[in-house]
């Protein structure tokens, strides 16, 4: 999947270059302190180091590639792979590894690490006394299972007798600087025989670092199209957006995601400033309170630090009860639909000043959306298919931070900050004859619209089968005309629809899968790739269960054999998910 060795002239975006600059700065600080650093290729004799990653959205993979580049500057021979590319026999033969892994959902392994974890945690896993390892975990403190995947792998390797190179680092959403510092300390320690040579590579110049677009340096893209897709009678508001790539040089592939940098709702910002008893011009750290709350900090979803501080100061019986009893479900129920303003309102005005409030917030993050176009057909544009989140609670209209920002506050012709997040693990088959089965209800159709455009542009002959659905056909059949054209032209071989509320008994995409189970299994036997995009908590789980049932029934297998079959699809990169 990954190129084992990183070419010395590999192109890097600004985040990668910034990471390398941070790495080199960390190395320089160690040299100033008089420490010996492994570096010279001749002295280090190109020691192998295996850098393994588990990723859901591409961040961990990117850090792994950055780490490999830095390892080469130390004269090491880095070998980069996804965790699921490594079996236990290969792991047992390794001597030095660095694992970079994100955590998916509420403490789960990312998709491309699940099979590795199942094998590592099994009773049959080999002893690993000859292995030295280090784990870098990426996560989000907004979730209960913060960095859980990294913690589990770190503990299990120790249980199997492996030796830590250094202590595991758990990173929050702003991981770049912390990851760079940790890797700057860890990689030299991974050398069996650290040399006294000095790393002489210079940090990239500011001019070079300005090249490329990232979440820290987004491109100001003009919004060319903002069109509602769902009908007026729909309970949902699904929109089609097109951003102009202009002279950005941004490129993407079908399967990638687009990061959009939002600006917070000005009405919520104004209410918060008033609730804090402050003014918009109040200066904190050299910036106005208005600027900080508008574009620097997350104010819709309360941070854990804010929740804890409000509980300490508010004297709110219900909140104190659920927190002190550790009742997660009760806390989730209490926080449901509440934003930071709701929590601040529990404290008498003046009980929390603006500077204290800012210190309790998390940085405002981009939102990533599956791209719904192929660059081969979009002609300098990138398309998104996004559901606008809107609801009313406690007397106020509320909305999704980024979905309503794009829908309401970025006019056509205005600009928003964007960047591309690669998702190399979610791609159209390289073989144009390979059949594709795609399951994408609602906005989950986004990447499959891109996949179908890609195949059309390639002139691919492989069969394409799409399962799509939503609530009602009359108002929720987005891209109906496009799909009809694709079906008529033969690009879309099969289209199975599931509109749950058009009849008494609810019908979902997994219902249609089971109804067509014999044909679906036949496609799999003929080498089809199976893709899923959409809600992880329900739809993707139900689709996974339906797939296992179909394989068991139509393949004449036991549940155990069916599970093995599914695992084989994953190992062969023929069962791929883009879920959220």
Buried (B, 14 or more C-beta within 10 A) or exposed (E): EBEEEBEEEEEBBBBBBBBBBBBBBBBBEBEEEEEEBBBBBEBBBEBEBBBBBBBBBBBBBBBBBBBBBBBBBBBBBBBBBBBBBBEBEEBBEBBBBBBBBBBBBEBBBBBBBBBBBEBBBEEEBBEBEEBBBBBBBBBBBBBEBBBBBBBBBBEBBBEBEBEBBBEBBBBBBEBBBBBBBBBBBBBBBBBEEBBEBEBEBEBBEEEEBEBBBBBEBBBEBBBBBBEBBBBEEBEBBBBBBBBBBBEBEBEBBBBBBBBBBBBBBEEBBBBBBEBBBBEBEBEBEEEBBBBBBBBBBBBBBBBBEBBEBBBEBBEBEEBEBBBEEEEEEBBEEBBEEBBBBBBBBBBEEEBBBBBBBBEBBBEBBBBBBBBBBBBBBBEBBBBBBBBBBBEEEEEBEBBBBBBBBBBEBBEEEEBBBBBBBBBBBBBBBEEEEBBBBBBBBBBBBBBBBBBBBBBBBEEBEBBBBBBBBBBBBEBBBBBEEBBEEBBEEEBBBBBBBBBBEBEEEEBBBBBBBBEBBEBBBEBBEEBBBBBBBBBBEEBBEBBBEBBBBBBBBBBEBEEEEBBEBBBEBBEEBBBBBBBB
